[in-house]
Amino acid sequence: MPGKSKGPRPKHVPLRTCVVCRTTRPKRELVRVVRTLVDTVEVDPTGKMAGRGAYVCRQRECWEQAFKRRSLEHALQTAISPDNKAVLQQFGSEMPQEQSE
């Protein structure tokens, strides 16, 4: 039958956009930050926590800019408490300086 392709279909890779640098990357290359149902903001390592999410690149520069520009607060539509901000800044400071391609 003409028009039929042979072999398995290519796997769909979900894409997400970094809220800081606005680059589109595969979901697994970004870190999800979530505003939970009890209004705390935390890193979501599984990507499946309930709540409003935002994605940030895995590089230190994006994490630093996220706090300077308040990109996370805008994307999550909430103010980030000082305790949550300290935890997120600690997480961001452990990120590599530049993205390895």
N, C-alpha and C positions, 0 to 999 in steps of 0.2 A: 504494500500500500504506500503510495507516494505521500510525502508530508509527515510521515511518522519518524520521530527521531529514535535513535537506538541508544540504550544505556540509561542510567539513572538521571533524573533531573538534578540540576545543580542546587545545592542547599541554599536556602534564603538566609542572608546575613542581615539582621536588623541594624540599621544605622541610627545614630543619635548625634546631636550637636552639642559641643561644649558651650556652656553659657558664658564663658569668658572670651575665648578667642574665636568662637563661632565656626570652628572647623568640624566637618562631618566625618565621623569615624565609626567603625564597627562598635556595637554596644559593649563588647567585652574589653575594648581598649580604653574605656572611660570608667570613671568612678562615679557611682550614683550616690547622691546626697539626698536624704528624704526628710520632709517635715512630717512627723508622725501624727497620729490622731490625737495625742495629748500635747501637741505644740512643742515638742522638742525637735531639734535638728541633729541628725546623726548620719554617719557613713553607713551605707547599705552594701555590705560585701556580696550578698547573694543577688541583689537586684530585684528582689521580690517582696520587700517589705511594703506594708500598706501605707499609703500616704502620698503626698505630692512630691515628685522627684525632680531632680535637676542633675545634669551630668557635667563633670569637669575632667579635663585631660589628666593623664598621669605624669605631669611635670610640674615642678615646684613653681615656676613662673606663673602658670595659670592659677594655682592656689593662692599665691600672694596677691595677684590682681583681683581675684574673686572677693577678697576682703577690702582692698583699696576702693574698688568701684562699687562695692555692695551688690555684685552680680547675683550672688546666691540669695541674698535677702529679696531681691526683686523677683527672681525666678520662682522662689518658694512662697512668695507673697506673705512674708512674715519677718518680724525682727528676730535676730538670732541672739539668744541670751549670752552673757559673758562666759558662762561655764561651757555652753555648747561651742562657742566660738574658739575657746582655748583648746578644746578637744580637736576641733576641725583644723586649727592652725598647726597643732602638733602632728596630726596625720599628714597635712600638706608639706610640712618641713621634712618629712621622711621620704618624699617623692624625689626621683632623680632630677638633676638640673635640666637636662634636655631629653627630648623624646628619642628613643632608639628606634630607628627605622628598619 
